[in-house]
């Protein structure tokens, strides 16, 4: 090999070594541009030596915004890459604050999956919320109730409650006092309408589709919602075939009638008793035409639990679409003392689920309907 050829090879080697960084640099620029990062973002990426990290991921609008802002923090790059941008202009500041408070990548990802921007702002004003992900992971978690969950959990008697029970109880409004700013029901004609001390019927509400019940199954002329009425008559007829007499003693009530009844309880029994056994007007299921008070045989309705009819109802009412609405040991949820005689029509499927799982209608509502 001649000396000239050796020199040429040396020059080529030196030139290659000099050009290699430029070639590599241009190669990374090309890849970053192909990912749609802006020139300004690319400059920050290169200044922070994070080309490989960025190139090995898909384009992130959140990262782009971070890179082109004054809030970019290199240590938070994995989080920026992981958060899907949703037009939240405050996202970078929020992410930085959440990380500074102590939330990790997975927790922050879950926060952005479940919460709106204003709710995330609320969290950033708190110190680290231990087990926040436990709230967010539960399927009936409602973002608008987050502050209520936290406050309810902090009550001394509730500290040992599971996150599931905290969420369920708050979703049922158990963190509120009875009748405290009740919700106005938006679907009063729905067969699964929830009427209780937290949910009231609209002032102008009037029950629809009322039909008179067969006189064989009532003590006087009474009405129910057509669907409930048909199911009740079928249930009473089947019971009668085995010599059991189920009789309706109270069904649909007007608002005025409910008020008179409630006021009478107060006058004769006192306010404490009235609140346990009677509903305030617009808070009574009877006003929907879906509730029935019954008796067994000729005994008083208050003795219904001691009858054969009650035993049969207890085992079979759900197959006709009825539940015993105010069960034992559920007073803190329903707001009423146990009433063996008070039935509520909810349809076969719902009644069967409630019967099988031994829950209240409030609990069913919170788990399946109020989301």
C-alpha positions as MATLAB code, in Angstrom:
seq = 'XXXXXXXXXXXXXXXXXXXXXXXXXXXXXXXXXXXXXXXXXXXXXXXXXXXXXXXXXXXXXXXXXXXXXXXXXXXXXXXXXXXXXXXXXXXXXXXXXXXXXXXXXXXXXXXXXXXXXXXXXXXXXXXXXXXXXXXXXXXXXXXXXXXXXXXXXXXXXXXXXXXXXXXXXXXXXXXXXXXXXXXXXXXXXXXXXXXXXXXXXXXXXXXXXXXXXXXXXXXXXXXXXXXXXXXXXXXXXXXXXXXXXXXXXXXXXXXXXXXXXXXXXXXXXXXXXXXXXXXXXXXXXXXXXXXXXXXXXXXXXXXXXXXXXXXXXXXXXXXXXXXXXXXXXXXXXXXXXXXXXXXXXXXXXXXXXXXXXXXXXXXXXXXXXXX';
ca = [
       0.000    0.000    0.000;
       1.410    3.378   -0.988;
       1.947    6.219    1.440;
      -0.666    8.285   -0.425;
      -3.321    5.625    0.052;
      -2.516    5.392    3.757;
      -2.850    9.151    4.097;
      -6.199    9.115    2.255;
      -7.549    6.432    4.616;
      -6.421    8.430    7.631;
      -8.138   11.535    6.305;
     -11.328    9.559    5.672;
     -11.223    8.123    9.195;
     -10.658   11.515   10.767;
     -13.377   13.079    8.617;
     -15.808   10.288    9.559;
     -15.091   10.780   13.248;
     -15.687   14.498   12.893;
     -18.882   14.091   10.893;
     -20.368   11.214   12.928;
     -21.766   13.403   15.724;
     -23.269   15.701   13.126;
     -24.780   12.748   11.263;
     -26.156   11.304   14.506;
     -27.387   14.724   15.570;
     -29.225   15.198   12.313;
     -30.602   11.665   12.580;
     -32.133   12.387   16.029;
     -33.502   15.698   14.752;
     -35.151   13.921   11.858;
     -36.732   11.335   14.178;
     -37.988   13.988   16.588;
     -39.464   16.025   13.756;
     -41.042   12.899   12.346;
     -42.718   12.455   15.740;
     -44.095   16.011   15.242;
     -42.116   17.829   17.944;
     -41.536   21.507   17.237;
     -38.100   23.025   16.746;
     -38.361   24.720   20.142;
     -39.220   21.410   21.815;
     -36.355   19.642   20.018;
     -33.928   22.282   21.254;
     -34.982   21.642   24.880;
     -34.837   17.876   24.340;
     -31.248   18.123   23.086;
     -30.201   20.550   25.810;
     -31.383   18.038   28.401;
     -29.871   14.993   26.642;
     -33.182   13.131   26.583;
     -33.334   12.345   22.860;
     -33.366    8.579   23.334;
     -36.087    8.710   25.978;
     -38.335   10.805   23.738;
     -37.596    8.952   20.507;
     -38.459    5.606   22.111;
     -42.013    6.814   22.833;
     -44.905    8.041   20.739;
     -45.499   11.758   20.361;
     -46.875   13.343   23.536;
     -48.768   16.617   23.350;
     -48.341   16.948   27.102;
     -44.568   16.636   26.773;
     -44.575   19.146   23.898;
     -46.347   21.689   26.110;
     -43.958   21.005   28.975;
     -40.906   21.430   26.748;
     -42.143   24.733   25.336;
     -43.092   26.177   28.707;
     -41.051   27.525   31.579;
     -42.305   24.694   33.830;
     -40.481   21.716   32.271;
     -38.778   19.453   34.803;
     -36.477   16.775   33.446;
     -37.241   14.433   36.377;
     -40.926   14.402   35.405;
     -40.468   13.380   31.772;
     -41.933    9.880   32.298;
     -45.098   11.446   33.693;
     -45.419   13.979   30.871;
     -45.099   11.131   28.374;
     -47.758    9.117   30.205;
     -50.502   11.760   30.497;
     -52.891   12.206   27.590;
     -53.484   15.883   26.861;
     -57.120   17.037   27.066;
     -56.971   20.789   26.478;
     -56.079   21.444   30.093;
     -53.775   24.449   29.872;
     -52.724   24.010   33.493;
     -51.636   20.389   33.080;
     -47.862   20.896   33.463;
     -48.177   22.935   36.638;
     -50.592   20.335   38.016;
     -48.285   17.422   37.210;
     -45.322   19.174   38.817;
     -47.363   19.985   41.917;
     -48.714   16.424   42.209;
     -45.188   15.026   41.936;
     -43.904   17.518   44.520;
     -46.714   16.543   46.913;
     -45.604   12.914   46.664;
     -47.745   11.177   44.038;
     -45.966    8.668   41.817;
     -46.373    8.093   38.092;
     -49.153    5.492   38.435;
     -51.106    7.600   40.896;
     -50.876   10.687   38.712;
     -51.953    8.651   35.687;
     -55.009    7.424   37.595;
     -55.804   10.968   38.736;
     -55.886   12.189   35.136;
     -57.908    9.173   34.064;
     -60.657    9.823   36.619;
     -60.718   13.538   37.440;
     -61.497   16.831   35.767;
     -59.091   19.773   35.860;
     -60.862   21.614   38.691;
     -60.907   18.417   40.751;
     -57.173   17.959   40.179;
     -56.650   21.545   41.356;
     -58.528   20.574   44.510;
     -56.112   17.686   45.119;
     -53.050   19.867   44.596;
     -54.270   22.094   47.441;
     -54.185   19.091   49.797;
     -51.235   17.376   51.327;
     -50.650   13.856   49.999;
     -53.891   11.846   50.205;
     -52.879    8.387   51.296;
     -54.449    5.619   49.211;
     -56.099    8.082   46.837;
     -55.848    5.389   44.175;
     -58.089    3.218   46.375;
     -60.857    5.776   45.885;
     -60.211    6.192   42.186;
     -60.074    2.449   41.473;
     -63.563    1.738   42.820;
     -66.074    1.571   39.970;
     -68.767    3.738   41.594;
     -66.311    6.495   42.496;
     -67.826    9.883   41.628;
     -65.270   12.664   41.116;
     -67.670   15.349   42.324;
     -67.864   13.572   45.694;
     -64.111   13.363   46.316;
     -63.995   16.050   48.987;
     -66.986   14.454   50.705;
     -65.257   11.040   50.672;
     -62.169   12.514   52.307;
     -64.144   14.430   54.937;
     -66.335   11.406   55.688;
     -63.284    9.152   56.056;
     -61.775   11.612   58.536;
     -64.742   11.369   60.908;
     -63.588    9.446   63.980;
     -66.243    6.719   63.737;
     -65.467    6.121   60.066;
     -61.684    5.763   60.155;
     -61.835    1.961   59.987;
     -64.420    1.827   57.190;
     -63.194    0.404   53.886;
     -62.816    2.733   50.920;
     -65.653    0.823   49.271;
     -67.978    1.590   52.189;
     -66.845    5.214   52.330;
     -67.705    5.702   48.661;
     -70.959    3.750   48.894;
     -72.154    5.627   51.979;
     -71.369    9.047   50.575;
     -72.991    8.174   47.258;
     -76.114    7.353   49.275;
     -75.770   10.798   50.954;
     -75.213    9.258   54.384;
     -72.686   11.997   55.102;
     -75.618   14.427   55.154;
     -78.385   14.947   57.701;
     -81.845   13.692   56.737;
     -83.780   16.253   54.663;
     -80.686   18.491   54.436;
     -80.903   20.179   51.019;
     -82.508   17.134   49.340;
     -82.073   16.398   45.641;
     -85.052   17.168   43.416;
     -85.835   13.942   41.553;
     -85.450   14.294   37.800;
     -87.125   11.017   36.794;
     -90.178   10.770   39.094;
     -92.092    8.514   36.678;
     -89.346    5.895   36.477;
     -90.272    2.534   38.013;
     -86.896    2.583   39.784;
     -87.245    6.096   41.174;
     -85.571    6.534   44.572;
     -87.706    8.565   46.963;
     -86.329    8.982   50.477;
     -85.143   11.575   52.989;
     -82.408   12.716   50.607;
     -84.481   12.753   47.403;
     -87.810   14.522   47.010;
     -90.443   14.553   44.319;
     -90.974   17.829   42.405;
     -93.655   20.077   43.881;
     -95.867   19.741   40.804;
     -95.466   15.964   40.498;
     -98.547   13.797   40.011;
     -98.314   10.032   39.650;
     -99.233    8.624   36.225;
    -100.721    5.342   35.012;
    -102.692    4.715   38.205;
    -105.265    1.919   38.137;
    -107.686    0.653   40.757;
    -106.722   -2.594   42.465;
    -109.133   -5.527   42.447;
    -111.345   -5.084   45.528;
    -110.605   -8.661   46.592;
    -107.116   -7.554   47.588;
    -107.785   -4.232   49.337;
    -109.707   -2.920   52.336;
    -111.255   -0.138   50.233;
    -110.963    1.593   46.858;
    -107.218    1.891   46.206;
    -104.856    2.641   43.334;
    -101.377    1.659   42.189;
     -99.163    2.228   39.191;
    -100.480   -0.110   36.487;
     -97.365   -2.312   36.369;
     -97.181   -2.586   40.160;
    -100.925   -3.180   40.386;
    -100.813   -6.120   37.967;
     -97.886   -7.689   39.831;
     -99.593   -7.170   43.198;
    -102.825   -8.794   42.050;
    -100.896  -11.777   40.684;
     -99.014  -12.149   43.970;
    -102.177  -11.920   46.068;
    -103.975  -14.395   43.797;
    -101.153  -16.947   44.048;
    -101.056  -16.520   47.825;
    -104.819  -17.002   48.031;
    -104.494  -20.296   46.155;
    -102.615  -21.669   49.192;
    -105.040  -20.075   51.675;
    -102.957  -16.979   52.455;
    -104.747  -13.627   52.525;
    -102.637  -10.604   51.643;
    -104.555   -7.326   51.731;
    -103.492   -3.800   50.820;
    -104.365   -1.265   53.499;
    -102.553    1.759   52.007;
    -101.304    2.368   48.473;
    -101.164    5.563   46.405;
    -101.383    8.795   48.385;
    -101.653   12.373   47.243;
     -99.257   15.000   48.543;
    -102.018   16.536   50.664;
    -102.963   13.182   52.158;
     -99.322   12.457   53.000;
     -99.029   15.830   54.736;
    -102.134   15.183   56.838;
    -100.838   11.727   57.784;
     -97.391   13.057   58.730;
     -98.888   15.914   60.746;
    -101.221   13.472   62.529;
     -98.252   11.323   63.567;
     -96.557   14.388   65.003;
     -99.709   15.395   66.857;
    -100.438   11.953   68.316;
     -96.996   10.326   68.592;
     -94.512   13.204   68.595;
     -91.928   14.351   66.055;
     -89.364   11.662   66.906;
     -91.839    8.861   66.230;
     -93.193   10.561   63.122;
     -89.724   10.841   61.592;
     -89.133    7.100   62.093;
     -92.424    5.835   60.687;
     -93.770    8.485   58.328;
     -92.357   10.496   55.455;
     -92.689   14.196   54.938;
     -94.817   15.117   51.918;
     -92.936   14.753   48.581;
     -90.568   12.319   50.306;
     -93.009    9.393   50.388;
     -92.881    6.429   48.013;
     -96.643    6.146   48.371;
     -96.979    9.307   46.259;
     -95.483    7.448   43.272;
     -98.059    4.652   43.307;
     -95.302    2.073   43.703;
     -95.553    1.392   47.451;
     -98.032   -0.755   49.358;
     -98.706   -1.361   53.044;
    -100.224   -4.793   53.611;
    -101.640   -6.980   56.332;
    -101.931  -10.756   56.671;
    -105.342  -12.317   57.190;
    -107.391  -10.118   59.496;
    -104.555   -9.131   61.815;
    -103.241   -5.588   62.194;
    -100.562   -4.536   59.735;
     -98.221   -3.889   62.687;
     -98.407   -7.629   63.441;
     -97.709   -8.651   59.873;
     -94.296  -10.101   60.771;
     -96.017  -12.749   62.934;
     -98.219  -14.077   60.131;
     -97.860  -16.921   57.655;
     -98.431  -14.362   54.928;
     -95.282  -12.530   55.970;
     -93.211  -15.720   55.853;
     -94.471  -16.358   52.329;
     -93.863  -12.734   51.275;
     -90.355  -12.872   52.695;
     -89.514  -15.829   50.472;
     -91.499  -15.010   47.347;
     -92.232  -11.281   46.943;
     -89.121  -10.702   44.832;
     -90.381  -13.105   42.158;
     -93.271  -10.692   41.605;
     -91.021   -7.631   41.637;
     -91.523   -6.499   45.252;
     -89.079   -5.888   48.083;
     -89.643   -5.317   51.781;
     -88.508   -1.723   51.602;
     -87.478   -0.994   55.195;
     -85.630   -4.013   56.545;
     -84.168   -4.668   59.991;
     -80.815   -3.121   60.905;
     -80.900   -0.815   57.885;
     -82.349    2.218   59.644;
     -79.198    4.302   59.215;
     -79.522    3.882   55.448;
     -83.285    4.010   54.849;
     -84.056    6.535   57.570;
     -87.009    4.486   58.842;
     -87.567    1.827   61.453;
     -88.188   -1.719   60.301;
     -91.573   -2.075   58.562;
     -92.384   -5.649   57.607;
     -95.621   -4.465   55.982;
     -94.202   -1.883   53.562;
     -93.613   -3.282   50.072;
     -92.128   -1.471   47.086;
     -92.358   -2.497   43.452;
     -88.984   -2.435   41.616;
     -89.422   -5.224   39.043;
     -88.365   -8.874   39.164;
     -84.707   -8.447   38.205;
     -83.924   -5.710   40.704;
     -86.039   -7.258   43.463;
     -84.300  -10.612   42.999;
     -80.854   -9.000   43.220;
     -81.793   -7.081   46.369;
     -83.304  -10.225   47.911;
     -80.258  -12.367   47.095;
     -77.666   -9.870   48.331;
     -79.695   -8.621   51.304;
     -79.185   -4.953   50.508;
     -81.447   -1.917   50.508;
     -82.873   -0.145   47.496;
     -80.570    2.773   48.374;
     -77.533    0.508   48.090;
     -78.720   -0.944   44.787;
     -79.289    2.552   43.464;
     -75.805    3.708   44.483;
     -74.109    0.653   42.972;
     -75.983    0.358   39.677;
     -78.095    3.401   38.892;
     -76.590    6.536   40.385;
     -73.494    6.816   38.171;
];
